[in-house]
Amino acid sequence: MGLFWRRKKEDRYVTLGLNRPAAEPAEESKEEAARAPLEPPAGAAAAALESAVNPPVIEPVPTGGTPTPQPAAETGLTEARKEEVIETPRPATPPAQPEPRETVRERAPVSQETRPPQPARPAARSSFSSSILGLDRSAEELQAEVEALEQTYAARFSRAIEATRESLSERIDTVFQNRKQIDAELLDELEEALIAADIGVPVTLEILDHVRRAVTRKEIGDIAALKAALKGELLSILRESEEKGVASEESVPEAVAPYVIMVVGVNGVGKTTTIGKLAQRIKAEGNDVLICAADTFRAAASDQLAIWAERTGVPLIQQKQGTDPAAVLFDALKAAKARGSDVLIVDTAGRLHNKANLMAELEKMKRVAGREVEGAPHETLLVLDAVTGQNGLEQARQFLKTAGVTGIVLTKLDGTAKGGIAVAISKELGLPIRYAGIGEKVDDLVVFDPEQYVNGLFA
């Protein structure tokens, strides 16, 4: 499946919402600090010297009676000696006094034998050895988690096209049943099976034309080779579409910000839901995301988008109903620049492809975006409902003329047996399918993988 959002290249950390951990002090600094002698607090030495020069006077505490004075003989001092002691001045510089016991104890070196055992230094970790959840895992563990998650999405994507696979495989198996050789009748039945999967008449005819010529040249001689040839033709069509439009956000330099994604489509195709899912996934990759509610024609549009914004924790720029959508977009672009947002997702009104005034409004929004941010909008995603099948192609053609569509989001792929429409879209529009909706949950939007899609149809 690959990463969902790959525009950031510098300091690329493991995705899925893991952020840069706080820098830790060097182990050497910690050890040096531990070995350094502890100095007494400021003023401690002066206090010790003062105590030695002028010892505190100790006064007896009265206990009831007056103490009896001792005779001079008992004191061992004559009267002359007493006067000498009293009259003799104290020296200006006192004799050297030992430092306080506590200071000496603190400065005493600790032998290697008596030093407490030090804990083993932890193994060096990469720059993303922890996450915002407080976990402390290695780069290998986090990378394994990412790979496991991608495999999970791949399995869910495979289940999403299960209805299409069962329909197509059942028809193809019926065509190949009890057939040992490839003849004209088999190819005619195969043509009907591909058209029924909504791959489209023009695409089906082109595919079978290549197959017939390969059979004539003896390049295809059995059923297994025929299936392999079909898979190769379908994959080739999907791969060719990636050469046009915008197949990856990495085509825009990181210095250009915000990265503006404009989402267009008719009402009812799942446009608002797609924006919420897209914002959630891009945010989870460590990007700052902002949503612009530029659909001011429909009363409930902003309310629905506000629900998704609150659910995903993404800020929303909106104004009252009837406001010029280009003005709302202008405000959103200013806000995105001010807050340093990485991505701005713009919701537009659900437009009918035959409404000239709405299409003109869409062109105005594109001009406003281009004046504020270089190259904006960098992507214009057209949301199509896979259930509508071939009926959605005409909508796509009209949007392609006026909106400058760069990619397709195919929604409700899990609810139809006509998932072959992906091949028809790629062939007739020449646009890459960027994302596929496979459910109603917030994480039910996946990167469309052509190889996995084709392999899933013939699994």
C-alpha positions in Angstrom: 0.0 0.0 0.0 2.8 2.4 0.7 2.7 5.5 3.0 -0.4 7.6 2.8 1.4 11.0 2.8 5.0 11.2 1.7 5.7 14.9 1.1 7.9 15.4 4.1 11.4 14.2 3.5 13.6 15.8 6.2 13.9 14.0 9.5 11.4 11.4 8.3 10.1 9.6 11.4 7.9 6.6 11.5 4.4 7.7 10.5 1.0 7.1 12.1 1.2 10.0 14.3 4.6 9.4 16.0 6.4 12.7 16.7 9.9 13.6 17.4 11.0 12.6 20.9 12.6 15.1 23.3 16.4 15.3 23.2 18.1 13.4 25.9 21.4 14.6 27.6 24.5 12.8 26.8 25.5 9.9 29.0 29.0 11.2 29.4 27.7 14.5 30.8 25.7 12.6 33.4 28.7 10.5 34.5 31.0 13.6 34.8 28.4 15.4 36.9 28.2 12.4 39.2 32.0 12.2 39.6 32.5 15.9 40.1 33.2 16.9 43.8 30.3 18.6 45.5 31.2 22.1 46.6 29.7 23.5 49.8 27.0 26.1 49.3 27.9 29.7 48.9 28.9 31.3 52.3 29.5 27.9 54.0 33.3 28.5 54.2 33.0 32.0 55.6 30.5 30.7 58.2 33.0 28.0 59.3 35.8 30.5 59.6 33.7 32.9 61.7 32.7 30.0 63.9 36.4 29.1 64.5 37.4 32.7 65.3 34.6 33.6 67.5 33.1 30.5 69.1 29.6 30.8 70.3 29.2 31.7 74.0 27.5 28.9 75.9 25.5 30.2 78.8 24.4 27.9 81.5 20.7 27.4 82.0 19.6 28.2 85.5 18.3 25.1 87.3 17.3 26.7 90.6 20.5 27.4 92.6 23.4 29.6 92.0 26.6 27.5 91.2 29.3 27.7 93.9 32.5 29.4 92.6 35.5 27.1 92.5 38.7 28.0 94.4 41.6 29.2 92.3 43.6 26.1 93.2 41.1 23.9 91.6 41.2 25.8 88.3 44.9 25.4 88.0 45.4 29.1 87.2 47.1 31.7 89.3 45.8 35.3 89.5 48.7 36.5 87.3 47.9 33.8 84.7 44.3 34.8 84.7 45.2 38.4 84.0 47.6 37.2 81.2 45.0 35.2 79.6 42.4 38.0 79.7 44.8 40.7 78.5 46.4 38.7 75.7 44.7 39.7 72.4 43.5 37.1 70.0 45.7 36.6 66.9 44.5 38.3 63.8 44.6 35.2 61.7 43.3 32.1 63.4 45.1 28.8 63.1 44.0 26.6 60.2 40.9 24.8 61.2 39.7 21.5 59.7 36.8 21.8 57.4 33.4 20.8 58.7 33.0 17.1 58.9 30.1 17.1 56.4 32.2 18.8 53.7 35.1 16.4 54.2 32.8 13.5 53.9 31.2 14.7 50.7 34.6 15.4 49.1 36.1 12.1 50.1 36.7 10.0 47.0 34.7 6.8 46.6 36.8 3.8 45.9 35.9 1.5 43.0 35.2 -1.3 45.5 32.7 0.8 47.5 31.1 2.6 44.6 27.5 1.4 44.0 27.0 -0.6 40.8 26.0 1.6 37.9 23.2 0.5 35.6 24.2 -0.7 32.2 24.1 2.0 29.5 21.2 1.5 27.2 21.8 0.5 23.6 22.0 3.5 21.2 18.6 4.2 19.6 17.6 6.0 16.5 16.1 9.5 16.5 12.6 8.0 16.7 13.0 5.6 19.6 9.9 6.8 21.4 6.5 8.3 20.7 4.0 10.7 22.0 2.4 7.8 23.8 5.4 7.4 26.0 6.5 4.2 24.4 10.1 3.4 24.2 10.6 1.2 21.2 13.3 0.7 18.7 13.2 1.8 15.1 12.9 -1.8 14.0 9.9 -2.3 16.2 8.1 0.8 14.9 8.9 -0.1 11.3 7.5 -3.5 11.9 4.3 -1.9 13.2 4.0 0.3 10.1 4.5 -2.7 7.8 1.8 -4.7 9.8 -0.6 -1.8 9.5 0.0 -1.6 5.7 -0.7 -5.3 5.4 -3.9 -4.7 7.4 -5.0 -2.0 4.9 -4.0 -4.2 2.0 -6.2 -7.0 3.4 -9.1 -4.6 3.9 -8.7 -3.3 0.3 -8.8 -6.9 -1.0 -12.0 -7.5 0.9 -13.5 -4.3 -0.5 -13.2 -5.5 -4.1 -14.4 -8.9 -3.1 -17.8 -8.4 -4.7 -16.2 -7.4 -8.0 -13.8 -10.3 -7.8 -16.5 -12.8 -7.2 -18.6 -11.4 -10.1 -15.7 -11.3 -12.5 -14.1 -14.6 -11.4 -17.4 -16.4 -11.5 -18.0 -15.2 -15.1 -14.5 -16.0 -16.2 -14.5 -19.4 -14.6 -17.8 -20.1 -16.3 -16.2 -19.1 -19.6 -13.2 -21.3 -19.0 -15.1 -24.3 -17.6 -14.4 -27.4 -19.6 -12.4 -25.4 -22.1 -9.0 -26.7 -23.1 -8.3 -24.5 -26.0 -8.8 -20.8 -26.8 -11.2 -20.2 -29.6 -13.3 -17.3 -30.9 -16.3 -18.4 -28.9 -14.3 -18.3 -25.7 -13.0 -14.8 -26.4 -16.6 -13.6 -27.2 -17.8 -14.9 -23.8 -14.8 -13.3 -22.1 -15.7 -10.0 -23.7 -19.2 -10.2 -22.2 -17.8 -11.0 -18.7 -15.4 -8.0 -18.8 -18.2 -5.6 -19.9 -20.5 -6.9 -17.1 -17.8 -6.0 -14.6 -18.1 -2.4 -15.8 -14.6 -2.3 -17.3 -16.3 -0.6 -20.3 -16.8 -1.4 -23.9 -13.9 0.6 -25.4 -11.4 -0.8 -22.8 -12.7 -4.3 -23.2 -12.4 -4.2 -27.0 -8.8 -2.9 -26.8 -7.8 -5.6 -24.3 -9.3 -8.4 -26.3 -7.7 -7.1 -29.5 -4.3 -7.4 -27.9 -5.2 -10.9 -26.6 -6.4 -12.1 -30.0 -3.1 -11.0 -31.6 -1.1 -12.8 -28.9 -3.1 -16.0 -29.5 -2.5 -15.7 -33.2 1.3 -15.4 -32.6 1.1 -18.4 -30.4 2.1 -16.3 -27.4 -1.0 -17.5 -25.5 -1.6 -21.2 -25.6 -3.6 -22.1 -22.5 -6.1 -20.7 -20.0 -3.4 -19.8 -17.4 -1.5 -17.8 -20.0 -4.7 -16.1 -21.0 -5.5 -15.0 -17.4 -1.9 -13.7 -17.0 -2.3 -11.7 -20.2 -5.6 -10.1 -19.0 -3.9 -9.1 -15.7 -1.0 -7.6 -17.6 -3.3 -5.5 -19.8 -5.3 -4.2 -16.9 -2.2 -3.3 -14.9 -0.7 -1.6 -17.9 -3.7 0.7 -18.3 -3.6 1.7 -14.6 0.1 2.3 -14.7 -0.1 4.5 -17.7 -2.6 6.8 -16.0 -0.1 7.6 -13.3 2.0 9.4 -15.9 -0.6 12.2 -16.1 -2.2 14.3 -13.5 -0.7 14.2 -10.0 0.2 10.7 -8.8 2.1 11.8 -5.7 2.3 14.8 -3.4 6.1 14.6 -3.6 6.0 16.4 -6.9 5.6 19.7 -5.0 8.6 21.0 -3.1 8.3 21.2 0.7 9.1 24.9 0.6 5.7 25.5 -1.0 3.2 25.7 1.8 0.4 25.1 2.4 -0.2 22.2 0.0 -3.6 23.0 -1.3 -6.0 20.1 -2.1 -9.3 21.1 -3.7 -12.1 18.4 -3.6 -14.8 18.6 -6.3 -17.8 16.4 -7.2 -21.5 16.2 -7.4 -23.8 15.9 -4.3 -24.2 12.4 -2.9 -20.9 10.9 -4.0 -19.3 11.0 -0.5 -17.3 14.2 -0.9 -17.7 15.5 2.7 -16.9 12.0 4.1 -13.8 11.8 1.9 -12.5 15.2 3.2 -12.9 14.0 6.8 -11.0 10.8 6.1 -8.3 12.5 4.1 -7.7 15.1 6.9 -7.5 12.3 9.5 -4.9 10.3 7.6 -2.8 13.3 6.6 -2.8 14.6 10.1 -1.8 11.1 11.4 1.3 11.3 9.3 2.5 14.3 11.4 1.2 17.2 9.2 -0.7 20.3 10.4 -4.0 20.2 8.5 -6.6 22.9 8.0 -10.1 22.4 6.3 -11.8 25.2 4.4 -15.7 25.0 4.1 -16.1 26.8 0.8 -19.5 25.1 0.1 -21.7 28.0 1.1 -24.6 27.1 -1.2 -26.0 24.1 0.7 -27.2 24.9 4.2 -26.1 21.6 5.8 -22.7 21.4 4.1 -20.8 23.4 6.7 -22.6 21.6 9.6 -21.6 18.2 8.2 -18.0 19.2 7.6 -17.9 20.7 11.2 -18.8 17.3 12.6 -16.0 15.6 10.7 -13.6 18.4 11.7 -14.5 17.9 15.4 -14.2 14.1 15.1 -10.7 14.3 13.6 -9.5 17.3 15.6 -8.7 19.4 12.5 -9.4 23.2 12.6 -12.2 24.4 10.2 -12.5 27.8 8.5 -16.1 28.6 7.6 -18.5 31.5 7.2 -22.2 32.0 7.0 -24.3 30.6 4.2 -24.3 32.6 1.0 -20.8 34.0 1.4 -18.7 34.1 -1.7 -16.7 30.8 -1.7 -13.7 32.5 -3.1 -13.7 34.9 -0.1 -13.9 31.9 2.3 -10.9 30.3 0.5 -9.0 33.6 0.7 -9.5 33.7 4.5 -8.5 30.0 4.8 -5.3 30.6 2.8 -4.3 33.5 5.1 -5.1 31.4 8.2 -3.1 28.5 6.9 -0.1 30.7 6.3 -0.4 32.4 9.7 -0.4 29.1 11.6 2.2 27.4 9.3 -0.2 24.6 8.2 1.3 22.0 5.9 -2.0 21.1 4.1 -5.2 22.9 3.3 -8.2 20.8 2.1 -10.9 22.8 0.4 -14.4 21.6 0.2 -16.4 23.0 -2.8 -20.1 23.0 -3.6 -21.6 19.8 -5.0 -21.9 21.0 -8.6 -23.8 19.6 -11.5 -21.5 19.4 -14.5 -24.1 21.2 -16.6 -24.4 24.3 -14.3 -22.2 26.9 -16.0 -22.3 29.4 -13.1 -21.1 26.9 -10.5 -18.3 25.8 -12.8 -17.3 29.5 -13.3 -17.2 29.9 -9.5 -14.9 27.0 -9.3 -12.5 28.6 -11.8 -12.6 31.8 -9.7 -11.5 29.8 -6.6 -8.6 28.3 -8.5 -7.4 31.8 -9.5 -7.6 33.0 -5.9 -5.6 30.0 -4.7 -3.0 30.5 -7.4 -2.4 34.2 -6.4 -1.9 33.3 -2.7 0.2 30.1 -2.9 2.5 29.2 -5.7 1.0 26.5 -8.0 -2.2 26.2 -5.9 -4.3 24.2 -6.0 -1.7 21.5 -6.2 -4.2 18.7 -6.4 -7.9 18.8 -7.6 -9.5 15.6 -6.6 -12.7 14.5 -8.2 -14.8 12.2 -6.0 -16.7 9.6 -8.0 -19.2 7.0 -6.7 -18.1 3.5 -7.8 -21.7 2.3 -7.6 -22.8 4.7 -10.5 -20.3 3.0 -12.8 -20.3 4.3 -16.3 -22.7 7.1 -15.4 -20.0 8.9 -13.5 -17.7 9.1 -16.5 -19.6 11.9 -18.1 -19.4 13.9 -14.9 -15.7 13.3 -14.9 -15.3 14.5 -18.4 -17.0 17.9 -17.7 -15.1 18.5 -14.5 -11.9 17.7 -16.4 -12.6 20.5 -18.8 -13.3 23.3 -16.3 -11.8 22.2 -12.9 -8.5 20.9 -14.1 -8.9 17.6 -12.2 -5.6 15.9 -11.4 -6.7 12.7 -9.7 -9.7 10.5 -8.7 -11.1 9.4 -5.4 -13.3 6.3 -6.0 -15.7 5.9 -3.1 -18.0 3.1 -2.1 -15.8 0.5 -3.8 -16.8 -2.0 -1.2 -20.5 -1.8 -2.1 -20.5 -2.7 -5.7 -19.8 -5.7 -8.0 -18.8 -3.2 -10.8 -15.5 -2.2 -9.4 -14.0 -2.6 -12.9 -15.0 1.0 -13.3 -11.5 1.9 -12.0 -10.0 0.6 -15.2 -12.4 2.5 -17.4 -11.8 5.7 -15.5 -8.0 5.4 -15.8 -8.2 4.6 -19.5 -10.8 7.1 -20.7 -9.8 10.0 -18.5 -6.1 9.3 -18.3 -6.0 10.2 -14.6 -4.6 8.3 -11.7 -6.9 7.0 -9.0 -5.3 8.4 -5.9 -7.5 7.0 -3.1 -10.3 4.5 -2.6 -13.1 4.5 0.0 -13.7 1.1 1.4 -16.1 1.9 4.3 -17.7 4.5 6.5 -15.2 4.7 9.3 -12.7 7.5 9.6 -9.8 5.2 8.6 -11.6 3.6 5.6 -9.7 5.6 3.0 -6.7 3.9 1.4 -4.1 4.6 -1.2 -5.2 2.9 -4.5 -2.6 0.3 -5.4 -3.0 -0.8 -9.1 -1.1 -4.0 -8.7 -3.0 -5.1 -5.6 -6.2 -4.1 -7.3 -5.5 -6.3 -10.4 -4.2 -9.2 -8.3 -7.3 -9.0 -6.2 -9.7 -9.2 -9.1 -8.1 -12.6 -10.2 -7.4 -14.0 -6.7 
